[in-house]
Amino acid sequence: MLYLTRKIGESVVINDTIEVFVVEIRGKSIKLGFTFPPTASVLRRELYDRIQEENKVAASSTSNVTAALLATAAKPKP
């Protein structure tokens, strides 16, 4: 992990396409501003983690449905 010290109005550039600005500092809270290409995806960590978990559950459900369908299709018809 990289740690940097920045003051209000200063920024950091990532991969020539993303810039992170320090906009405001109030006590223990920091307001950041971002500029990035429209193709970039930017999510808060808690939202990203929730989406990943929902995707895992959905993939698991899909696997279960697929397995059930395959088992049903493999049974000989009377």
Buried (B, 14 or more C-beta within 10 A) or exposed (E): EEEEEBEEEEBEEEEEEBEBBBEEEEEEEEEEEEEBEEEEEEEEEEEEEEEEEEEEEEEEEEEEEEEEEEEEEEEEEE
